[in-house]
């Protein structure tokens, strides 16, 4: 018998999908705010290295979260096929 992550965490796959979708929306909002921070810094002649590095980090987190969502959706699809 195989125990899935969702069984250990006590979440259904749909709840996990919803949680990751919310996380993606939050990261997308943070990216937009960070772009505004960079634009404002540029307009004021301030350094943008720190804010640009953080923007890169946010984009990486978004990419990983989208990959995670794709895996969850594939798991959900496979689970539907086996029923």
Jmol script that loads the backbone (N, CA, C; Angstrom):
load data "model"
ATOM      1  N   UNK A   1       0.844  -1.186   0.000  1.00  0.00           N
ATOM      2  CA  UNK A   1       0.000   0.000   0.000  1.00  0.00           C
ATOM      3  C   UNK A   1       0.885   1.244   0.000  1.00  0.00           C
ATOM      4  N   UNK A   2       0.601   2.165  -0.888  1.00  0.00           N
ATOM      5  CA  UNK A   2       1.350   3.410  -0.975  1.00  0.00           C
ATOM      6  C   UNK A   2       0.575   4.514  -0.273  1.00  0.00           C
ATOM      7  N   UNK A   3       1.265   5.264   0.565  1.00  0.00           N
ATOM      8  CA  UNK A   3       0.650   6.400   1.256  1.00  0.00           C
ATOM      9  C   UNK A   3       1.086   7.662   0.530  1.00  0.00           C
ATOM     10  N   UNK A   4       0.118   8.479   0.150  1.00  0.00           N
ATOM     11  CA  UNK A   4       0.421   9.709  -0.582  1.00  0.00           C
ATOM     12  C   UNK A   4       0.659  10.856   0.387  1.00  0.00           C
ATOM     13  N   UNK A   5       1.277  11.907  -0.139  1.00  0.00           N
ATOM     14  CA  UNK A   5       1.507  13.122   0.645  1.00  0.00           C
ATOM     15  C   UNK A   5       0.191  13.672   1.178  1.00  0.00           C
ATOM     16  N   UNK A   6      -0.837  13.656   0.341  1.00  0.00           N
ATOM     17  CA  UNK A   6      -2.122  14.216   0.753  1.00  0.00           C
ATOM     18  C   UNK A   6      -2.717  13.451   1.921  1.00  0.00           C
ATOM     19  N   UNK A   7      -2.518  12.153   1.949  1.00  0.00           N
ATOM     20  CA  UNK A   7      -3.029  11.366   3.069  1.00  0.00           C
ATOM     21  C   UNK A   7      -2.292  11.719   4.353  1.00  0.00           C
ATOM     22  N   UNK A   8      -1.004  11.941   4.256  1.00  0.00           N
ATOM     23  CA  UNK A   8      -0.219  12.324   5.427  1.00  0.00           C
ATOM     24  C   UNK A   8      -0.621  13.718   5.891  1.00  0.00           C
ATOM     25  N   UNK A   9      -0.766  14.643   4.965  1.00  0.00           N
ATOM     26  CA  UNK A   9      -1.090  16.029   5.301  1.00  0.00           C
ATOM     27  C   UNK A   9      -2.559  16.211   5.650  1.00  0.00           C
ATOM     28  N   UNK A  10      -3.389  15.226   5.352  1.00  0.00           N
ATOM     29  CA  UNK A  10      -4.813  15.338   5.639  1.00  0.00           C
ATOM     30  C   UNK A  10      -5.564  16.226   4.664  1.00  0.00           C
ATOM     31  N   UNK A  11      -4.992  16.473   3.506  1.00  0.00           N
ATOM     32  CA  UNK A  11      -5.633  17.320   2.497  1.00  0.00           C
ATOM     33  C   UNK A  11      -6.072  16.455   1.327  1.00  0.00           C
ATOM     34  N   UNK A  12      -7.185  16.838   0.738  1.00  0.00           N
ATOM     35  CA  UNK A  12      -7.558  16.197  -0.515  1.00  0.00           C
ATOM     36  C   UNK A  12      -6.706  16.817  -1.618  1.00  0.00           C
ATOM     37  N   UNK A  13      -6.618  16.140  -2.738  1.00  0.00           N
ATOM     38  CA  UNK A  13      -5.820  16.688  -3.837  1.00  0.00           C
ATOM     39  C   UNK A  13      -6.422  18.010  -4.309  1.00  0.00           C
ATOM     40  N   UNK A  14      -7.754  18.127  -4.275  1.00  0.00           N
ATOM     41  CA  UNK A  14      -8.394  19.375  -4.689  1.00  0.00           C
ATOM     42  C   UNK A  14      -8.021  20.517  -3.742  1.00  0.00           C
ATOM     43  N   UNK A  15      -7.961  20.233  -2.453  1.00  0.00           N
ATOM     44  CA  UNK A  15      -7.552  21.265  -1.491  1.00  0.00           C
ATOM     45  C   UNK A  15      -6.106  21.681  -1.729  1.00  0.00           C
ATOM     46  N   UNK A  16      -5.268  20.718  -2.036  1.00  0.00           N
ATOM     47  CA  UNK A  16      -3.869  21.017  -2.327  1.00  0.00           C
ATOM     48  C   UNK A  16      -3.758  21.869  -3.588  1.00  0.00           C
ATOM     49  N   UNK A  17      -4.537  21.540  -4.613  1.00  0.00           N
ATOM     50  CA  UNK A  17      -4.548  22.324  -5.853  1.00  0.00           C
ATOM     51  C   UNK A  17      -4.994  23.754  -5.564  1.00  0.00           C
ATOM     52  N   UNK A  18      -6.053  23.911  -4.792  1.00  0.00           N
ATOM     53  CA  UNK A  18      -6.550  25.253  -4.463  1.00  0.00           C
ATOM     54  C   UNK A  18      -5.512  26.054  -3.688  1.00  0.00           C
ATOM     55  N   UNK A  19      -4.814  25.391  -2.773  1.00  0.00           N
ATOM     56  CA  UNK A  19      -3.778  26.064  -1.987  1.00  0.00           C
ATOM     57  C   UNK A  19      -2.648  26.543  -2.894  1.00  0.00           C
ATOM     58  N   UNK A  20      -2.217  25.712  -3.824  1.00  0.00           N
ATOM     59  CA  UNK A  20      -1.128  26.092  -4.728  1.00  0.00           C
ATOM     60  C   UNK A  20      -1.591  27.188  -5.687  1.00  0.00           C
ATOM     61  N   UNK A  21      -2.835  27.113  -6.171  1.00  0.00           N
ATOM     62  CA  UNK A  21      -3.363  28.178  -7.043  1.00  0.00           C
ATOM     63  C   UNK A  21      -3.377  29.514  -6.301  1.00  0.00           C
ATOM     64  N   UNK A  22      -3.762  29.508  -5.030  1.00  0.00           N
ATOM     65  CA  UNK A  22      -3.754  30.737  -4.227  1.00  0.00           C
ATOM     66  C   UNK A  22      -2.321  31.245  -4.066  1.00  0.00           C
ATOM     67  N   UNK A  23      -1.415  30.344  -3.814  1.00  0.00           N
ATOM     68  CA  UNK A  23      -0.010  30.712  -3.674  1.00  0.00           C
ATOM     69  C   UNK A  23       0.500  31.364  -4.959  1.00  0.00           C
ATOM     70  N   UNK A  24       0.134  30.819  -6.102  1.00  0.00           N
ATOM     71  CA  UNK A  24       0.539  31.386  -7.392  1.00  0.00           C
ATOM     72  C   UNK A  24      -0.020  32.801  -7.550  1.00  0.00           C
ATOM     73  N   UNK A  25      -1.291  32.985  -7.216  1.00  0.00           N
ATOM     74  CA  UNK A  25      -1.881  34.332  -7.314  1.00  0.00           C
ATOM     75  C   UNK A  25      -1.132  35.323  -6.423  1.00  0.00           C
ATOM     76  N   UNK A  26      -0.786  34.893  -5.218  1.00  0.00           N
ATOM     77  CA  UNK A  26      -0.065  35.775  -4.298  1.00  0.00           C
ATOM     78  C   UNK A  26       1.315  36.134  -4.838  1.00  0.00           C
ATOM     79  N   UNK A  27       2.010  35.177  -5.401  1.00  0.00           N
ATOM     80  CA  UNK A  27       3.337  35.459  -5.968  1.00  0.00           C
ATOM     81  C   UNK A  27       3.205  36.407  -7.153  1.00  0.00           C
ATOM     82  N   UNK A  28       2.195  36.197  -8.004  1.00  0.00           N
ATOM     83  CA  UNK A  28       1.990  37.097  -9.149  1.00  0.00           C
ATOM     84  C   UNK A  28       1.750  38.526  -8.674  1.00  0.00           C
ATOM     85  N   UNK A  29       0.985  38.693  -7.600  1.00  0.00           N
ATOM     86  CA  UNK A  29       0.750  40.031  -7.047  1.00  0.00           C
ATOM     87  C   UNK A  29       2.044  40.631  -6.511  1.00  0.00           C
ATOM     88  N   UNK A  30       2.842  39.823  -5.843  1.00  0.00           N
ATOM     89  CA  UNK A  30       4.120  40.306  -5.308  1.00  0.00           C
ATOM     90  C   UNK A  30       5.061  40.719  -6.432  1.00  0.00           C
ATOM     91  N   UNK A  31       5.035  39.975  -7.527  1.00  0.00           N
ATOM     92  CA  UNK A  31       5.880  40.323  -8.673  1.00  0.00           C
ATOM     93  C   UNK A  31       5.487  41.690  -9.215  1.00  0.00           C
ATOM     94  N   UNK A  32       4.202  41.938  -9.340  1.00  0.00           N
ATOM     95  CA  UNK A  32       3.751  43.248  -9.831  1.00  0.00           C
ATOM     96  C   UNK A  32       4.184  44.365  -8.887  1.00  0.00           C
ATOM     97  N   UNK A  33       4.050  44.144  -7.590  1.00  0.00           N
ATOM     98  CA  UNK A  33       4.485  45.163  -6.623  1.00  0.00           C
ATOM     99  C   UNK A  33       5.996  45.375  -6.708  1.00  0.00           C
ATOM    100  N   UNK A  34       6.737  44.293  -6.893  1.00  0.00           N
ATOM    101  CA  UNK A  34       8.192  44.411  -6.970  1.00  0.00           C
ATOM    102  C   UNK A  34       8.617  45.152  -8.227  1.00  0.00           C
ATOM    103  N   UNK A  35       7.914  44.931  -9.320  1.00  0.00           N
ATOM    104  CA  UNK A  35       8.206  45.687 -10.551  1.00  0.00           C
ATOM    105  C   UNK A  35       7.977  47.180 -10.318  1.00  0.00           C
ATOM    106  N   UNK A  36       6.927  47.508  -9.574  1.00  0.00           N
ATOM    107  CA  UNK A  36       6.656  48.914  -9.260  1.00  0.00           C
ATOM    108  C   UNK A  36       7.766  49.497  -8.390  1.00  0.00           C
ATOM    109  N   UNK A  37       8.269  48.717  -7.451  1.00  0.00           N
ATOM    110  CA  UNK A  37       9.380  49.162  -6.598  1.00  0.00           C
ATOM    111  C   UNK A  37      10.600  49.467  -7.460  1.00  0.00           C
ATOM    112  N   UNK A  38      10.883  48.596  -8.406  1.00  0.00           N
ATOM    113  CA  UNK A  38      12.047  48.785  -9.287  1.00  0.00           C
ATOM    114  C   UNK A  38      11.865  50.027 -10.150  1.00  0.00           C
ATOM    115  N   UNK A  39      10.675  50.193 -10.703  1.00  0.00           N
ATOM    116  CA  UNK A  39      10.396  51.375 -11.531  1.00  0.00           C
ATOM    117  C   UNK A  39      10.575  52.651 -10.725  1.00  0.00           C
ATOM    118  N   UNK A  40      10.046  52.666  -9.512  1.00  0.00           N
ATOM    119  CA  UNK A  40      10.166  53.853  -8.663  1.00  0.00           C
ATOM    120  C   UNK A  40      11.631  54.116  -8.310  1.00  0.00           C
ATOM    121  N   UNK A  41      12.378  53.070  -8.022  1.00  0.00           N
ATOM    122  CA  UNK A  41      13.801  53.241  -7.709  1.00  0.00           C
ATOM    123  C   UNK A  41      14.543  53.821  -8.910  1.00  0.00           C
ATOM    124  N   UNK A  42      14.242  53.310 -10.100  1.00  0.00           N
ATOM    125  CA  UNK A  42      14.890  53.818 -11.316  1.00  0.00           C
ATOM    126  C   UNK A  42      14.563  55.294 -11.524  1.00  0.00           C
ATOM    127  N   UNK A  43      13.291  55.650 -11.327  1.00  0.00           N
ATOM    128  CA  UNK A  43      12.868  57.040 -11.514  1.00  0.00           C
ATOM    129  C   UNK A  43      13.550  57.979 -10.524  1.00  0.00           C
ATOM    130  N   UNK A  44      13.895  57.460  -9.353  1.00  0.00           N
ATOM    131  CA  UNK A  44      14.523  58.277  -8.315  1.00  0.00           C
ATOM    132  C   UNK A  44      16.041  58.135  -8.284  1.00  0.00           C
ATOM    133  N   UNK A  45      16.586  57.439  -9.278  1.00  0.00           N
ATOM    134  CA  UNK A  45      18.031  57.284  -9.353  1.00  0.00           C
ATOM    135  C   UNK A  45      18.620  56.415  -8.256  1.00  0.00           C
ATOM    136  N   UNK A  46      17.821  55.534  -7.709  1.00  0.00           N
ATOM    137  CA  UNK A  46      18.281  54.655  -6.632  1.00  0.00           C
ATOM    138  C   UNK A  46      18.754  53.321  -7.201  1.00  0.00           C
ATOM    139  N   UNK A  47      19.594  52.612  -6.461  1.00  0.00           N
ATOM    140  CA  UNK A  47      20.061  51.311  -6.948  1.00  0.00           C
ATOM    141  C   UNK A  47      18.918  50.305  -7.044  1.00  0.00           C
ATOM    142  N   UNK A  48      19.024  49.442  -8.022  1.00  0.00           N
ATOM    143  CA  UNK A  48      17.960  48.448  -8.230  1.00  0.00           C
ATOM    144  C   UNK A  48      18.468  47.012  -8.111  1.00  0.00           C
ATOM    145  N   UNK A  49      19.730  46.837  -7.740  1.00  0.00           N
ATOM    146  CA  UNK A  49      20.272  45.474  -7.651  1.00  0.00           C
ATOM    147  C   UNK A  49      19.484  44.616  -6.667  1.00  0.00           C
ATOM    148  N   UNK A  50      19.272  45.111  -5.467  1.00  0.00           N
ATOM    149  CA  UNK A  50      18.536  44.345  -4.455  1.00  0.00           C
ATOM    150  C   UNK A  50      17.118  44.022  -4.895  1.00  0.00           C
ATOM    151  N   UNK A  51      16.352  45.046  -5.302  1.00  0.00           N
ATOM    152  CA  UNK A  51      14.992  44.768  -5.762  1.00  0.00           C
ATOM    153  C   UNK A  51      14.947  43.857  -6.992  1.00  0.00           C
ATOM    154  N   UNK A  52      15.919  43.995  -7.888  1.00  0.00           N
ATOM    155  CA  UNK A  52      15.953  43.131  -9.075  1.00  0.00           C
ATOM    156  C   UNK A  52      16.272  41.688  -8.699  1.00  0.00           C
ATOM    157  N   UNK A  53      17.168  41.510  -7.731  1.00  0.00           N
ATOM    158  CA  UNK A  53      17.473  40.156  -7.264  1.00  0.00           C
ATOM    159  C   UNK A  53      16.249  39.517  -6.617  1.00  0.00           C
ATOM    160  N   UNK A  54      15.511  40.305  -5.848  1.00  0.00           N
ATOM    161  CA  UNK A  54      14.307  39.774  -5.215  1.00  0.00           C
ATOM    162  C   UNK A  54      13.258  39.428  -6.274  1.00  0.00           C
ATOM    163  N   UNK A  55      13.158  40.247  -7.321  1.00  0.00           N
ATOM    164  CA  UNK A  55      12.236  39.948  -8.418  1.00  0.00           C
ATOM    165  C   UNK A  55      12.613  38.615  -9.072  1.00  0.00           C
ATOM    166  N   UNK A  56      13.901  38.388  -9.277  1.00  0.00           N
ATOM    167  CA  UNK A  56      14.352  37.109  -9.839  1.00  0.00           C
ATOM    168  C   UNK A  56      13.914  35.958  -8.942  1.00  0.00           C
ATOM    169  N   UNK A  57      14.092  36.114  -7.630  1.00  0.00           N
ATOM    170  CA  UNK A  57      13.685  35.081  -6.674  1.00  0.00           C
ATOM    171  C   UNK A  57      12.183  34.816  -6.777  1.00  0.00           C
ATOM    172  N   UNK A  58      11.377  35.874  -6.845  1.00  0.00           N
ATOM    173  CA  UNK A  58       9.927  35.707  -6.958  1.00  0.00           C
ATOM    174  C   UNK A  58       9.558  34.962  -8.239  1.00  0.00           C
ATOM    175  N   UNK A  59      10.221  35.291  -9.338  1.00  0.00           N
ATOM    176  CA  UNK A  59       9.941  34.602 -10.604  1.00  0.00           C
ATOM    177  C   UNK A  59      10.305  33.122 -10.519  1.00  0.00           C
ATOM    178  N   UNK A  60      11.396  32.808  -9.843  1.00  0.00           N
ATOM    179  CA  UNK A  60      11.782  31.407  -9.648  1.00  0.00           C
ATOM    180  C   UNK A  60      10.735  30.684  -8.803  1.00  0.00           C
ATOM    181  N   UNK A  61      10.280  31.343  -7.736  1.00  0.00           N
ATOM    182  CA  UNK A  61       9.252  30.746  -6.876  1.00  0.00           C
ATOM    183  C   UNK A  61       7.970  30.509  -7.667  1.00  0.00           C
ATOM    184  N   UNK A  62       7.623  31.449  -8.540  1.00  0.00           N
ATOM    185  CA  UNK A  62       6.434  31.296  -9.375  1.00  0.00           C
ATOM    186  C   UNK A  62       6.587  30.107 -10.317  1.00  0.00           C
ATOM    187  N   UNK A  63       7.742  29.977 -10.920  1.00  0.00           N
ATOM    188  CA  UNK A  63       7.987  28.857 -11.824  1.00  0.00           C
ATOM    189  C   UNK A  63       7.878  27.521 -11.089  1.00  0.00           C
ATOM    190  N   UNK A  64       8.468  27.433  -9.916  1.00  0.00           N
ATOM    191  CA  UNK A  64       8.391  26.202  -9.126  1.00  0.00           C
ATOM    192  C   UNK A  64       6.958  25.897  -8.711  1.00  0.00           C
ATOM    193  N   UNK A  65       6.218  26.935  -8.350  1.00  0.00           N
ATOM    194  CA  UNK A  65       4.824  26.736  -7.946  1.00  0.00           C
ATOM    195  C   UNK A  65       3.972  26.275  -9.120  1.00  0.00           C
ATOM    196  N   UNK A  66       4.227  26.820 -10.293  1.00  0.00           N
ATOM    197  CA  UNK A  66       3.489  26.369 -11.483  1.00  0.00           C
ATOM    198  C   UNK A  66       3.824  24.919 -11.819  1.00  0.00           C
ATOM    199  N   UNK A  67       5.086  24.545 -11.649  1.00  0.00           N
ATOM    200  CA  UNK A  67       5.474  23.141 -11.854  1.00  0.00           C
ATOM    201  C   UNK A  67       4.752  22.240 -10.858  1.00  0.00           C
ATOM    202  N   UNK A  68       4.690  22.688  -9.616  1.00  0.00           N
ATOM    203  CA  UNK A  68       3.998  21.923  -8.572  1.00  0.00           C
ATOM    204  C   UNK A  68       2.526  21.752  -8.935  1.00  0.00           C
ATOM    205  N   UNK A  69       1.892  22.827  -9.391  1.00  0.00           N
ATOM    206  CA  UNK A  69       0.489  22.762  -9.790  1.00  0.00           C
ATOM    207  C   UNK A  69       0.304  21.772 -10.938  1.00  0.00           C
ATOM    208  N   UNK A  70       1.199  21.801 -11.901  1.00  0.00           N
ATOM    209  CA  UNK A  70       1.094  20.872 -13.037  1.00  0.00           C
ATOM    210  C   UNK A  70       1.173  19.422 -12.560  1.00  0.00           C
ATOM    211  N   UNK A  71       2.066  19.147 -11.613  1.00  0.00           N
ATOM    212  CA  UNK A  71       2.167  17.782 -11.075  1.00  0.00           C
ATOM    213  C   UNK A  71       0.892  17.385 -10.345  1.00  0.00           C
ATOM    214  N   UNK A  72       0.337  18.307  -9.562  1.00  0.00           N
ATOM    215  CA  UNK A  72      -0.903  18.012  -8.842  1.00  0.00           C
ATOM    216  C   UNK A  72      -2.050  17.742  -9.810  1.00  0.00           C
ATOM    217  N   UNK A  73      -2.147  18.553 -10.859  1.00  0.00           N
ATOM    218  CA  UNK A  73      -3.212  18.357 -11.838  1.00  0.00           C
ATOM    219  C   UNK A  73      -3.048  17.020 -12.557  1.00  0.00           C
ATOM    220  N   UNK A  74      -1.810  16.647 -12.842  1.00  0.00           N
ATOM    221  CA  UNK A  74      -1.560  15.343 -13.469  1.00  0.00           C
ATOM    222  C   UNK A  74      -1.950  14.218 -12.514  1.00  0.00           C
ATOM    223  N   UNK A  75      -1.622  14.371 -11.232  1.00  0.00           N
ATOM    224  CA  UNK A  75      -2.011  13.368 -10.229  1.00  0.00           C
ATOM    225  C   UNK A  75      -3.525  13.252 -10.136  1.00  0.00           C
ATOM    226  N   UNK A  76      -4.192  14.409 -10.163  1.00  0.00           N
ATOM    227  CA  UNK A  76      -5.652  14.409 -10.091  1.00  0.00           C
ATOM    228  C   UNK A  76      -6.239  13.693 -11.306  1.00  0.00           C
ATOM    229  N   UNK A  77      -5.679  13.961 -12.474  1.00  0.00           N
ATOM    230  CA  UNK A  77      -6.149  13.323 -13.704  1.00  0.00           C
ATOM    231  C   UNK A  77      -5.962  11.812 -13.630  1.00  0.00           C
ATOM    232  N   UNK A  78      -4.773  11.389 -13.200  1.00  0.00           N
ATOM    233  CA  UNK A  78      -4.497   9.954 -13.078  1.00  0.00           C
ATOM    234  C   UNK A  78      -5.409   9.301 -12.046  1.00  0.00           C
ATOM    235  N   UNK A  79      -5.675   9.989 -10.953  1.00  0.00           N
ATOM    236  CA  UNK A  79      -6.559   9.443  -9.916  1.00  0.00           C
ATOM    237  C   UNK A  79      -7.968   9.279 -10.469  1.00  0.00           C
ATOM    238  N   UNK A  80      -8.401  10.211 -11.315  1.00  0.00           N
ATOM    239  CA  UNK A  80      -9.719  10.112 -11.936  1.00  0.00           C
ATOM    240  C   UNK A  80      -9.807   8.949 -12.896  1.00  0.00           C
ATOM    241  N   UNK A  81      -8.711   8.664 -13.588  1.00  0.00           N
ATOM    242  CA  UNK A  81      -8.678   7.535 -14.526  1.00  0.00           C
ATOM    243  C   UNK A  81      -8.745   6.190 -13.815  1.00  0.00           C
ATOM    244  N   UNK A  82      -8.220   6.143 -12.597  1.00  0.00           N
ATOM    245  CA  UNK A  82      -8.156   4.857 -11.898  1.00  0.00           C
ATOM    246  C   UNK A  82      -9.450   4.528 -11.158  1.00  0.00           C
ATOM    247  N   UNK A  83     -10.372   5.473 -11.144  1.00  0.00           N
ATOM    248  CA  UNK A  83     -11.638   5.225 -10.426  1.00  0.00           C
ATOM    249  C   UNK A  83     -12.697   4.682 -11.338  1.00  0.00           C
TER     250      UNK A  83
END
end "model"
wireframe off; spacefill off
backbone 0.3
color backbone group
